[in-house]
């Protein structure tokens, strides 16, 4: 049975990943830690704009930041997608079971 109660953390993760710029930042961080400036460079954003995206990613729990001198470094948080992935897996299992029951009801595959 699918758990229909999606936690606030999962909602924040999906909301954070809903923006293409933030997905690009997460993709970049998969290669290793990066500064805020490095994250924003390929996007052509102002530092303030990048900072807003970084704040959303951090609030979602996907990344953590640390200020080292005048530079803010970002890195992915291990396991931050676990709850979202579990929700997807539960939902997929629910729908697959329903499709299997429908196929059985209709007399099996063609």
C-alpha positions in Angstrom: 0.0 0.0 0.0 1.3 3.4 -0.9 1.8 5.9 1.9 -0.2 8.9 0.8 1.4 11.2 3.4 4.4 12.8 1.7 6.7 14.3 4.3 7.6 18.0 4.2 11.2 17.0 3.5 10.2 15.1 0.4 8.1 18.0 -0.8 11.0 20.4 -0.3 13.3 18.0 -2.3 10.8 17.8 -5.2 10.2 21.6 -5.2 14.0 22.2 -5.2 14.6 19.9 -8.1 11.7 21.4 -10.0 13.9 24.2 -11.2 16.3 23.4 -14.1 19.0 25.7 -12.7 19.0 23.9 -9.4 19.1 20.5 -11.1 22.1 21.7 -13.0 23.8 22.8 -9.7 23.1 19.3 -8.2 24.5 17.7 -11.4 27.7 19.8 -11.0 28.0 18.9 -7.3 27.9 15.2 -8.2 31.4 15.7 -9.4 32.5 17.1 -6.0 32.2 20.2 -3.9 32.1 23.6 -5.6 31.9 27.3 -4.7 28.8 29.3 -5.2 30.5 31.3 -7.9 31.5 28.1 -9.7 27.9 26.8 -9.6 26.6 30.0 -11.1 29.2 30.5 -13.8 27.6 28.2 -16.5 24.2 29.6 -15.7 25.1 33.3 -16.3 23.4 34.3 -13.1 24.3 37.0 -10.6 25.9 35.9 -7.4 22.7 37.0 -5.6 20.6 34.8 -7.9 22.8 31.8 -7.4 22.7 32.4 -3.7 18.9 32.2 -3.7 19.0 28.8 -5.5 21.7 27.6 -3.2 19.6 28.6 -0.2 16.6 26.6 -1.6 18.8 23.5 -2.2 20.2 23.8 1.3 16.8 24.2 2.9 15.6 21.1 1.1 18.5 19.1 2.6 20.1 18.3 -0.8 23.2 20.3 -0.1 25.2 21.8 2.7 27.3 24.9 2.6 30.2 26.1 4.6 31.9 29.5 4.6 35.6 29.3 4.3 37.0 32.8 4.5 35.1 34.8 1.9 34.1 31.8 -0.2 31.0 29.6 0.3 31.6 26.0 -0.6 28.7 23.6 -1.4 28.5 19.9 -1.4 25.8 17.2 -1.8 24.4 15.6 1.3 24.7 11.8 1.2 21.3 10.1 1.4 19.3 13.3 0.9 17.2 11.6 -1.9 16.5 8.5 0.1 13.0 9.5 1.2 12.0 10.8 -2.2 13.3 7.6 -3.8 11.4 5.5 -1.3 8.2 7.4 -2.2 8.8 6.8 -5.9 9.5 3.1 -5.3 6.3 2.7 -3.2 4.2 4.5 -5.8 5.8 2.4 -8.7 5.0 -0.8 -6.8 1.4 0.3 -6.2 0.8 1.0 -9.9 2.6 -2.1 -11.1 0.5 -4.2 -8.8 -2.6 -2.6 -10.1 -1.5 -3.2 -13.7 -0.8 -6.8 -12.9 -4.2 -7.2 -11.4 -5.8 -5.7 -14.5 -3.9 -8.0 -16.8 -4.9 -11.0 -14.7 -8.5 -9.8 -14.8 -8.5 -9.4 -18.6 -7.1 -12.9 -19.1 -3.3 -12.3 -19.2 -1.0 -10.7 -21.7 -1.9 -10.8 -25.4 
